[in-house]
Amino acid sequence: MYLLVAYLRSPEWEGEVAREVFDDLTAAEAQMAHWARFGVDSFCNAPSDLWIVAQSGAPVRKWDWRTRAPVAVAEQNSKSKGA
């Protein structure tokens, strides 16, 4: 089981705006890409962060706005350490 979470940071408000549960990581990644491109709903069309979290609570994917794709959390951490 995977949990897709959308988070918003703005001058007016900060917090979780949506979450959805998936049995399959591929399906969660597809919905993550949809939310990144089109927004979560009519109230949040530009989330600040998108995460996929495993049932254990550990984050496994984060949306990379630069590459416009989901990346493994460990991959993103190693890229930022090498920069």
All heavy atoms as an XYZ file, in Angstrom:
657
protein
N       0.842     -1.180      0.000
C       0.000      0.000      0.000
C       0.893      1.251      0.000
O       1.909      1.311      0.680
C      -0.886      0.015      1.243
C      -1.822      1.200      1.267
S      -2.848      1.274      2.730
C      -1.737      2.094      3.843
N       0.486      2.216     -0.798
C       1.214      3.476     -0.925
C       0.246      4.637     -0.759
O      -0.903      4.554     -1.169
C       1.895      3.573     -2.292
C       2.926      2.504     -2.491
C       2.608      1.316     -3.129
C       4.221      2.670     -2.022
C       3.539      0.319     -3.298
C       5.170      1.679     -2.189
C       4.827      0.503     -2.825
O       5.762     -0.474     -2.986
N       0.734      5.697     -0.173
C      -0.064      6.892      0.056
C       0.556      8.044     -0.730
O       1.734      8.358     -0.550
C      -0.079      7.223      1.547
C      -0.885      8.431      1.991
C      -2.368      8.197      1.743
C      -0.640      8.704      3.462
N      -0.230      8.636     -1.617
C       0.191      9.815     -2.364
C      -0.301     11.035     -1.606
O      -1.482     11.123     -1.274
C      -0.395      9.783     -3.779
C      -0.203     11.033     -4.632
C       1.268     11.355     -4.831
C      -0.908     10.847     -5.967
N       0.602     11.964     -1.313
C       0.270     13.141     -0.522
C       0.668     14.407     -1.284
O       1.778     14.490     -1.808
C       1.000     13.119      0.843
C       0.666     14.359      1.664
C       0.662     11.858      1.612
N      -0.246     15.363     -1.336
C       0.039     16.680     -1.927
C       0.102     17.697     -0.799
O      -0.744     17.708      0.098
C      -1.043     17.059     -2.929
N       1.104     18.557     -0.862
C       1.340     19.552      0.181
C       1.440     20.925     -0.479
O       1.979     21.057     -1.577
C       2.651     19.222      0.911
C       2.860     19.971      2.194
C       2.316     19.519      3.386
C       3.610     21.131      2.217
C       2.517     20.209      4.573
C       3.813     21.827      3.397
C       3.269     21.354      4.576
O       3.470     22.038      5.733
N       0.919     21.933      0.175
C       0.948     23.289     -0.365
C       1.606     24.230      0.633
O       1.322     24.177      1.829
C      -0.472     23.778     -0.652
C      -0.606     25.214     -1.157
C       0.005     25.353     -2.542
C      -2.055     25.636     -1.173
N       2.511     25.067      0.122
C       3.113     26.140      0.904
C       2.829     27.444      0.171
O       3.207     27.596     -0.984
C       4.629     25.955      0.999
C       5.047     25.185      2.189
C       6.565     25.132      2.302
N       6.964     23.753      2.047
C       7.638     23.336      1.000
N       8.055     24.168      0.097
N       7.933     22.076      0.848
N       2.141     28.356      0.829
C       1.860     29.658      0.230
C       1.802     30.695      1.344
O       1.715     30.336      2.522
C       0.532     29.622     -0.536
O      -0.552     29.619      0.352
N       1.807     31.981      0.996
C       1.704     33.014      2.033
C       0.383     32.930      2.801
O       0.312     33.286      3.965
C       1.789     34.324      1.252
C       2.465     33.973     -0.021
C       2.078     32.555     -0.321
N      -0.650     32.438      2.140
C      -1.971     32.376      2.773
C      -2.181     31.129      3.624
O      -2.907     31.158      4.606
C      -3.085     32.415      1.718
C      -3.138     33.679      0.906
C      -2.163     33.669     -0.264
O      -1.803     32.582     -0.756
O      -1.732     34.760     -0.667
N      -1.561     30.004      3.207
C      -1.860     28.737      3.893
C      -0.761     27.728      3.646
O      -0.130     27.721      2.595
C      -3.193     28.198      3.379
C      -3.712     27.045      4.159
C      -4.350     27.101      5.360
C      -3.637     25.674      3.813
N      -4.677     25.832      5.775
C      -4.252     24.941      4.834
C      -3.101     24.989      2.741
C      -4.345     23.559      4.823
C      -3.200     23.604      2.714
C      -3.825     22.909      3.752
N      -0.535     26.845      4.612
C       0.432     25.764      4.464
C      -0.141     24.497      5.062
O      -0.678     24.514      6.167
C       1.737     26.121      5.179
C       2.788     25.062      5.021
C       4.137     25.468      5.595
O       4.450     26.670      5.618
O       4.871     24.570      6.013
N      -0.046     23.385      4.306
C      -0.497     22.115      4.830
C      -0.814     21.111      3.736
O      -0.682     21.381      2.550
N      -1.246     19.945      4.186
C      -1.622     18.872      3.277
C      -2.946     19.231      2.604
O      -3.886     19.653      3.265
C      -1.774     17.580      4.069
C      -2.077     16.386      3.219
C      -2.218     15.135      4.054
O      -1.319     14.832      4.870
O      -3.242     14.465      3.886
N      -3.004     19.060      1.287
C      -4.221     19.404      0.559
C      -4.945     18.174      0.021
O      -6.130     18.248     -0.290
C      -3.956     20.397     -0.591
C      -3.576     21.753     -0.031
C      -2.904     19.887     -1.541
N      -4.237     17.056     -0.122
C      -4.890     15.845     -0.636
C      -4.051     14.625     -0.300
O      -2.833     14.721     -0.127
C      -5.085     15.945     -2.139
N      -4.740     13.491     -0.246
C      -4.058     12.205     -0.102
C      -4.921     11.141     -0.757
O      -6.140     11.250     -0.778
C      -3.755     11.856      1.347
C      -4.962     11.701      2.232
C      -4.668     11.171      3.616
N      -3.653     11.926      4.316
C      -3.012     11.472      5.379
N      -3.295     10.301      5.866
N      -2.090     12.214      5.958
N      -4.256     10.143     -1.315
C      -4.958      9.054     -1.978
C      -4.156      7.772     -1.773
O      -2.930      7.795     -1.821
C      -5.100      9.365     -3.469
C      -6.071      8.483     -4.186
C      -6.367      8.967     -5.593
O      -6.332     10.192     -5.843
O      -6.639      8.114     -6.444
N      -4.848      6.657     -1.546
C      -4.210      5.373     -1.267
C      -4.185      4.521     -2.540
O      -5.165      4.479     -3.284
C      -4.970      4.625     -0.145
C      -4.377      3.248      0.091
C      -4.953      5.442      1.138
N      -3.058      3.838     -2.751
C      -2.877      2.963     -3.911
C      -2.271      1.637     -3.463
O      -1.455      1.608     -2.550
C      -1.926      3.598     -4.933
C      -2.452      4.861     -5.538
C      -2.229      6.081     -4.922
C      -3.175      4.829     -6.711
C      -2.715      7.249     -5.470
C      -3.673      5.988     -7.264
C      -3.450      7.208     -6.645
N      -2.660      0.558     -4.137
C      -2.049     -0.751     -3.885
C      -0.768     -0.918     -4.682
O       0.070     -1.749     -4.361
C      -3.013     -1.879     -4.268
C      -4.209     -1.934     -3.335
O      -4.041     -1.636     -2.138
O      -5.308     -2.268     -3.807
N      -0.614     -0.110     -5.725
C       0.460     -0.284     -6.693
C       1.268      1.012     -6.820
O       0.695      2.089     -6.978
C      -0.215     -0.652     -8.023
C       0.750     -0.828     -9.148
O       1.106      0.188     -9.765
O       1.127     -1.978     -9.402
N       2.592      0.909     -6.773
C       3.453      2.081     -6.868
C       3.329      2.760     -8.236
O       3.332      3.981     -8.328
C       4.909      1.691     -6.600
C       5.935      2.814     -6.606
C       5.596      3.910     -5.597
C       7.326      2.271     -6.338
N       3.178      1.973     -9.288
C       3.048      2.533    -10.633
C       1.797      3.391    -10.754
O       1.829      4.470    -11.353
C       3.028      1.404    -11.684
O       4.197      0.610    -11.513
C       2.997      1.950    -13.094
N       0.700      2.934    -10.192
C      -0.544      3.718    -10.217
C      -0.390      5.004     -9.414
O      -0.880      6.062     -9.821
C      -1.702      2.886     -9.679
N       0.296      4.940     -8.287
C       0.531      6.138     -7.468
C       1.394      7.139     -8.229
O       1.139      8.347     -8.196
C       1.195      5.751     -6.151
N       2.405      6.657     -8.945
C       3.257      7.544     -9.738
C       2.475      8.203    -10.877
O       2.683      9.373    -11.187
C       4.447      6.783    -10.305
C       5.491      6.438     -9.273
C       6.640      5.640     -9.850
O       6.470      4.967    -10.895
O       7.721      5.682     -9.249
N       1.563      7.450    -11.498
C       0.747      8.016    -12.578
C      -0.150      9.132    -12.054
O      -0.272     10.199    -12.678
C      -0.090      6.912    -13.233
N      -0.760      8.917    -10.889
C      -1.606      9.959    -10.303
C      -0.767     11.152     -9.849
O      -1.191     12.300     -9.959
C      -2.431      9.405     -9.141
C      -3.392     10.389     -8.539
C      -4.508     10.798     -9.493
O      -4.721     10.210    -10.544
N      -5.239     11.832     -9.132
N       0.430     10.882     -9.367
C       1.344     11.953     -8.974
C       1.640     12.849    -10.178
O       1.604     14.085    -10.069
C       2.649     11.348     -8.432
C       3.717     12.352     -8.077
S       5.276     11.540     -7.640
C       5.251     11.705     -5.872
N       1.928     12.246    -11.319
C       2.204     13.021    -12.535
C       0.975     13.828    -12.944
O       1.091     14.984    -13.361
C       2.629     12.086    -13.659
N      -0.202     13.239    -12.801
C      -1.445     13.953    -13.135
C      -1.627     15.171    -12.229
O      -1.932     16.271    -12.708
C      -2.635     13.001    -13.025
C      -3.927     13.645    -13.368
N      -4.362     13.805    -14.658
C      -4.883     14.206    -12.581
C      -5.520     14.426    -14.660
N      -5.865     14.674    -13.404
N      -1.439     14.988    -10.922
C      -1.570     16.109     -9.983
C      -0.538     17.190    -10.281
O      -0.823     18.377    -10.177
C      -1.412     15.633     -8.550
C      -2.621     14.947     -7.991
C      -3.807     14.711     -8.620
C      -2.752     14.405     -6.687
N      -4.665     14.053     -7.779
C      -4.041     13.850     -6.589
C      -1.902     14.315     -5.599
C      -4.505     13.230     -5.426
C      -2.357     13.693     -4.443
C      -3.652     13.166     -4.360
N       0.679     16.789    -10.643
C       1.729     17.775    -10.935
C       1.380     18.596    -12.174
O       1.606     19.799    -12.209
C       3.064     17.070    -11.129
N       0.817     17.944    -13.164
C       0.515     18.638    -14.425
C      -0.775     19.445    -14.374
O      -0.857     20.530    -14.941
C       0.452     17.624    -15.552
C       1.810     17.064    -15.885
C       1.775     16.092    -17.057
N       3.105     15.573    -17.300
C       3.506     14.364    -16.926
N       2.672     13.542    -16.325
N       4.739     13.972    -17.170
N      -1.809     18.888    -13.723
C      -3.137     19.495    -13.788
C      -3.675     19.997    -12.457
O      -4.755     20.571    -12.403
C      -4.135     18.491    -14.384
C      -3.709     17.985    -15.726
C      -3.271     16.683    -15.876
C      -3.708     18.816    -16.823
C      -2.859     16.209    -17.119
C      -3.302     18.356    -18.074
C      -2.880     17.047    -18.214
N      -2.943     19.776    -11.368
C      -3.417     20.174    -10.049
C      -4.218     19.071     -9.386
O      -4.634     18.112    -10.034
N      -4.420     19.221     -8.109
C      -5.139     18.221     -7.324
C      -6.637     18.339     -7.557
O      -7.323     17.359     -7.784
C      -4.802     18.379     -5.823
C      -5.632     17.444     -4.983
C      -3.316     18.164     -5.590
N      -7.137     19.570     -7.502
C      -8.565     19.838     -7.730
C      -8.712     21.327     -8.034
O      -7.715     22.032     -8.205
C      -9.412     19.417     -6.524
C      -8.986     20.084     -5.223
O      -8.371     21.173     -5.257
O      -9.282     19.527     -4.161
N      -9.927     21.813     -8.076
C     -10.142     23.224     -8.425
C      -9.647     24.186     -7.340
O      -9.431     25.362     -7.612
C     -11.623     23.481     -8.707
O     -12.395     23.181     -7.570
N      -9.439     23.703     -6.129
C      -8.941     24.556     -5.050
C      -7.417     24.582     -4.988
O      -6.831     25.524     -4.486
C      -9.493     24.097     -3.699
C     -10.980     24.224     -3.605
C     -11.799     23.116     -3.689
C     -11.573     25.474     -3.459
C     -13.171     23.233     -3.619
C     -12.943     25.600     -3.393
C     -13.749     24.482     -3.474
N      -6.772     23.524     -5.472
C      -5.309     23.456     -5.434
C      -4.807     23.004     -6.801
O      -4.717     21.815     -7.079
C      -4.831     22.485     -4.357
S      -3.020     22.383     -4.289
N      -4.479     23.979     -7.641
C      -3.999     23.624     -8.968
C      -2.476     23.670     -9.082
O      -1.928     23.443    -10.147
C      -4.646     24.517    -10.037
C      -4.357     25.976     -9.813
O      -3.575     26.338     -8.951
N      -5.002     26.826    -10.582
N      -1.785     23.947     -7.981
C      -0.324     23.986     -8.006
C       0.246     23.569     -6.648
O       0.695     24.398     -5.864
C       0.157     25.389     -8.364
N       0.237     22.260     -6.346
C       0.818     21.829     -5.068
C       2.314     22.111     -5.032
O       2.987     22.101     -6.061
C       0.538     20.315     -5.050
C       0.359     19.936     -6.474
C      -0.201     21.134     -7.162
N       2.829     22.387     -3.842
C       4.258     22.673     -3.677
C       5.089     21.398     -3.682
O       6.178     21.361     -4.248
C       4.494     23.406     -2.355
O       3.719     24.571     -2.301
N       4.585     20.371     -3.042
C       5.302     19.097     -2.921
C       4.344     17.946     -3.143
O       3.181     18.003     -2.721
C       5.924     18.941     -1.531
C       7.040     19.918     -1.271
O       7.951     20.003     -2.109
O       6.998     20.590     -0.233
N       4.852     16.891     -3.774
C       4.115     15.651     -3.953
C       5.013     14.515     -3.486
O       6.173     14.418     -3.903
C       3.737     15.446     -5.422
C       2.782     16.470     -6.006
C       2.731     16.346     -7.517
C       1.394     16.291     -5.413
N       4.478     13.669     -2.620
C       5.229     12.553     -2.046
C       4.433     11.267     -2.197
O       3.208     11.285     -2.114
C       5.442     12.763     -0.546
C       6.329     13.894     -0.188
C       5.971     15.208     -0.045
C       7.717     13.840      0.068
N       7.058     15.954      0.285
C       8.145     15.139      0.370
C       8.643     12.806      0.077
C       9.476     15.428      0.673
C       9.951     13.108      0.384
C      10.363     14.399      0.682
N       5.146     10.151     -2.345
C       4.545      8.831     -2.203
C       5.216      8.201     -0.998
O       6.448      8.141     -0.914
C       4.747      7.960     -3.461
C       4.054      8.615     -4.657
C       4.203      6.555     -3.212
C       4.289      7.907     -5.976
N       4.393      7.748     -0.070
C       4.878      7.188      1.192
C       4.461      5.722      1.261
O       3.316      5.381      0.948
C       4.285      7.976      2.384
C       4.779      7.425      3.697
C       4.620      9.453      2.250
N       5.384      4.851      1.670
C       5.082      3.426      1.829
C       4.246      3.212      3.080
O       4.131      4.105      3.933
C       6.373      2.620      1.915
N       3.682      2.026      3.201
C       2.854      1.697      4.365
C       3.642      1.845      5.667
O       3.089      2.191      6.697
C       2.319      0.272      4.232
C       1.297     -0.089      5.273
C       0.619     -1.409      4.963
O       0.978     -2.096      4.017
N      -0.368     -1.756      5.752
N       4.956      1.656      5.601
C       5.807      1.792      6.788
C       5.947      3.237      7.245
O       6.424      3.505      8.333
C       7.197      1.238      6.480
O       7.827      2.037      5.491
N       5.538      4.174      6.382
C       5.674      5.591      6.707
C       6.891      6.240      6.076
O       7.077      7.447      6.167
N       7.723      5.429      5.426
C       8.932      5.956      4.786
C       8.605      6.516      3.402
O       7.928      5.856      2.614
C       9.966      4.851      4.661
N       9.076      7.715      3.108
C       8.859      8.260      1.759
C       9.662      7.458      0.741
O      10.829      7.127      0.988
C       9.352      9.697      1.859
C      10.196      9.751      3.071
C       9.792      8.642      3.976
N       9.028      7.139     -0.401
C       9.715      6.367     -1.436
C       9.886      7.159     -2.733
O      10.807      6.891     -3.497
C       9.002      5.027     -1.724
C       9.120      4.099     -0.547
C       7.557      5.238     -2.101
N       9.006      8.107     -3.000
C       9.106      8.945     -4.196
C       8.764     10.390     -3.844
O       7.958     10.647     -2.961
C       8.141      8.501     -5.293
C       8.350      7.108     -5.821
C       9.498      7.054     -6.801
N       9.593      5.758     -7.450
C      10.198      4.702     -6.912
N      10.753      4.769     -5.729
N      10.258      3.569     -7.581
N       9.390     11.312     -4.581
C       9.087     12.738     -4.464
C       9.049     13.275     -5.881
O       9.817     12.845     -6.738
C      10.174     13.442     -3.653
C       9.928     14.933     -3.494
C      10.964     15.548     -2.582
C      10.885     17.031     -2.405
N       9.679     17.709     -2.625
N       8.149     14.203     -6.148
C       8.079     14.798     -7.470
C       9.225     15.777     -7.628
O       9.450     16.642     -6.781
C       6.745     15.515     -7.670
C       6.596     16.015     -9.062
C       6.773     17.282     -9.500
C       6.266     15.240    -10.211
N       6.565     17.352    -10.855
C       6.249     16.098    -11.320
C       5.972     13.886    -10.430
C       5.955     15.667    -12.604
C       5.671     13.457    -11.705
C       5.665     14.346    -12.776
N       9.982     15.624     -8.708
C      11.089     16.530     -9.022
C      10.571     17.530    -10.046
O      10.344     17.180    -11.209
C      12.270     15.735     -9.579
C      13.499     16.600     -9.777
O      13.359     17.818    -10.034
O      14.615     16.061     -9.691
N      10.369     18.762     -9.632
C       9.791     19.782    -10.507
C      10.738     20.155    -11.635
O      10.292     20.564    -12.708
C       9.406     21.018     -9.697
C       8.286     20.726     -8.765
C       8.375     20.498     -7.418
C       6.896     20.575     -9.095
N       7.133     20.218     -6.896
C       6.197     20.266     -7.907
C       6.175     20.671    -10.277
C       4.828     20.058     -7.871
C       4.797     20.462    -10.244
C       4.146     20.160     -9.050
N      12.021     19.992    -11.433
C      12.994     20.332    -12.472
C      12.916     19.350    -13.646
O      12.918     19.759    -14.796
C      14.391     20.343    -11.882
C      15.453     20.890    -12.799
C      16.789     20.811    -12.149
N      16.872     19.444    -11.611
C      17.803     19.002    -10.819
N      18.750     19.776    -10.430
N      17.814     17.767    -10.384
N      12.839     18.050    -13.338
C      12.782     17.029    -14.388
C      11.348     16.639    -14.745
O      11.141     15.892    -15.689
C      13.541     15.763    -13.965
O      12.901     15.202    -12.815
C      14.994     16.070    -13.687
N      10.400     17.119    -13.955
C       8.977     16.804    -14.141
C       8.722     15.306    -14.148
O       8.058     14.768    -15.024
C       8.444     17.439    -15.413
C       8.503     18.940    -15.357
C       7.952     19.551    -16.586
N       8.078     20.999    -16.477
C       7.360     21.843    -17.148
N       6.462     21.426    -17.984
N       7.544     23.127    -16.999
N       9.268     14.656    -13.120
C       9.119     13.208    -12.990
C       9.288     12.803    -11.534
O       9.964     13.493    -10.766
C      10.168     12.497    -13.837
N       8.689     11.667    -11.156
C       8.925     11.164     -9.802
C      10.324     10.574     -9.705
O      10.812      9.955    -10.657
C       7.852     10.076     -9.630
C       7.435      9.690    -10.999
C       7.726     10.849    -11.896
N      10.972     10.800     -8.578
C      12.298     10.225     -8.337
C      12.285      9.526     -6.991
O      11.567      9.925     -6.069
C      13.418     11.292     -8.367
C      13.562     11.889     -9.748
C      13.188     12.368     -7.345
N      13.098      8.485     -6.897
C      13.237      7.789     -5.622
C      13.860      8.749     -4.622
O      14.757      9.525     -4.967
C      14.097      6.543     -5.786
N      13.405      8.713     -3.412
C      13.902      9.643     -2.391
C      15.400      9.463     -2.188
O      16.132     10.435     -2.097
C      13.112      9.476     -1.070
C      13.748     10.286      0.037
C      11.672      9.891     -1.275
N      15.903      8.235     -2.186
C      17.332      7.995     -2.016
C      18.120      8.593     -3.174
O      19.191      9.156     -2.972
C      17.611      6.500     -1.909
N      17.587      8.498     -4.417
C      18.260      9.076     -5.584
C      18.371     10.584     -5.450
O      19.403     11.161     -5.710
C      17.480      8.776     -6.864
C      17.590      7.371     -7.347
C      16.744      7.156     -8.602
O      16.487      8.130     -9.325
O      16.347      6.016     -8.821
N      17.300     11.224     -5.027
C      17.306     12.670     -4.920
C      18.284     13.112     -3.835
O      18.988     14.089     -4.000
C      15.905     13.197     -4.637
C      15.832     14.691     -4.826
C      14.423     15.203     -4.842
O      13.587     14.705     -4.103
N      14.158     16.198     -5.652
N      18.337     12.390     -2.723
C      19.263     12.742     -1.642
C      20.713     12.614     -2.111
O      21.550     13.447     -1.796
C      19.033     11.875     -0.408
C      17.755     12.236      0.304
O      17.227     13.312      0.125
N      17.241     11.323      1.100
N      21.023     11.568     -2.884
C      22.407     11.382     -3.328
C      22.785     12.446     -4.356
O      23.915     12.897     -4.395
C      22.610      9.981     -3.911
O      21.825      9.804     -5.070
N      21.838     12.889     -5.196
C      22.121     13.956     -6.161
C      22.421     15.265     -5.450
O      23.315     15.985     -5.817
C      20.940     14.142     -7.119
C      20.815     13.060     -8.146
C      19.635     13.323     -9.038
C      19.394     12.175     -9.991
N      18.193     12.365    -10.793
N      21.644     15.571     -4.401
C      21.850     16.838     -3.711
C      23.151     16.816     -2.911
O      23.792     17.832     -2.749
C      20.663     17.153     -2.804
O      20.545     16.192     -1.789
N      23.573     15.651     -2.432
C      24.838     15.572     -1.687
C      26.027     15.750     -2.618
O      27.025     16.309     -2.244
C      24.941     14.221     -0.969
C      24.019     14.103      0.214
C      24.144     12.749      0.871
C      23.124     12.599      1.975
N      23.142     11.253      2.555
N      25.887     15.273     -3.864
C      26.982     15.372     -4.813
C      27.107     16.744     -5.436
O      28.107     17.067     -6.033
N      26.098     17.569     -5.313
C      26.114     18.893     -5.948
C      26.916     19.886     -5.148
O      27.180     19.804     -4.020
C      24.699     19.397     -6.113
